[in-house]
Every structure is written in structure tokens, then in C-alpha cells.
Amino acid sequence: RSASSEQIASAGRVLPLPQVSPFSTSAELSDAQAYPMFSRVISSDFGTAAAILAHILAHGWREIGLLYVDDTFGRALATELLRLCAEANVLVTSAAVAFDDEAGITRAAAAMRGVQGQPVRV
């Protein structure tokens, strides 16, 4: 998890021990000034957003809906994807937050039904 890696990597400024993470995707951890001893073997959230946009463009989709989980990972990925979509002139017609509870699932389903029948990919 990125939150744990951020805490441990902060100690890298004091105790210079290398840290390699297989799961931490937070783009904040890419800051070599703040986390000089941190490295990862997985793409950051920025890399993931770029890959998602490449997939969208490869399919020729010009209008999408975005459904994401309201946590640190979900918000960071959604923010970067929205930015990239704007730059690429991909219209995001709806963005909805889903939670891991029954009410969140109901809201997510309602958001998806709201774009059903439109030329939108979710």
C-alpha cells in the first residue's frame, strides 16, 4: 500500500536504506527529493491513467463515463485520467464515486444506468 510506503520511505531521508515496493502506485512516491531511497516495480497512478487513455483512444471512444472508488488510489487515478482525457479531447460525460457498501453499489448501478443507451463507455 502506498500509505505504508510513504511512511517507510520518509525514513529513507534519515536512514539511507533502499526500499523497493511491488504494490505502491501513488504518484507522490515518484518525488525523488522527498523519497530518495524509494523505488517500485509497478507503474505509478500516472502510468496507469496513461495506459487507460491509450486503451480508450485505441478503441476510438470519444465519450466515456468514469466510475471509481473514493479512496486515495481511486481519487488519484480518476484525477489524472480526467486531466489526460481533457488534453486528448475525450469527453467524460459522467464521473461517479462508488463505495464498498450496499448504498455505494446502488449509486454505482444508478450511475451506469444513467449512461445506458448513450454512446458512452464506462
Phi, psi and omega in degrees: 000141183296322181300318178294317180297321178299317180295313181293317182295331177299326178292340179297340176286333182263313182244101188287078176245131180295145178231128178238125181245133176272350189233347186279116185251355183304128179296335178301329181289352177281351180286100184293336177289317182281326184229070187293339183255005184268140170214165181218163179242025179221152179295150174285174177302326179296318179295321179294317179298320179296321178293320178297316178298318178301321178295315179302312182292323179298330179272354179077016180285126180251353181221125180225161168248150183237126178238123183219161180272138182276075172219180184304314180296310183299316180295317181296315180295316180296317180300314180291319179295319177299318179297313180295320178298318179299317179296327183268006182059037172262122183278125175261103187282336177206145174227127183228149180257133177246150178239169182270026178240174183299320179295321179294320178296320178296317179296320180296316179297320179296320179296319179291321177296328181296336179253359180298137179084354176263162179281055186236142174254139179246000000 
